[in-house]
């Protein structure tokens, strides 16, 4: 997850640098911002983000985005459901 409003480097600059690096571009990124502006959402998508969440972030909104990313191991059919807590037993 990339939270917008970085201090030294903006999240958009970081995402752009990641897409130009052959190793880093494979990492799925979800942008997290307080901005509701459509242009920020579009810019995130154009730079390769798999999702855009508006703060405050809720887990049930993040989970389906993560499930869509290749290699996460989270089954898509479980993505929309509530988080499951595993207990040792």
Secondary structure, DSSP 8 states (H G I E B T S, - for coil): -EES--SSS-HHHHHHHHHHSTTGGGS--EEEES---HHHHHHHHHTT-SEEEESS--HHHHHHHHHHSTT----GGGTTS--------
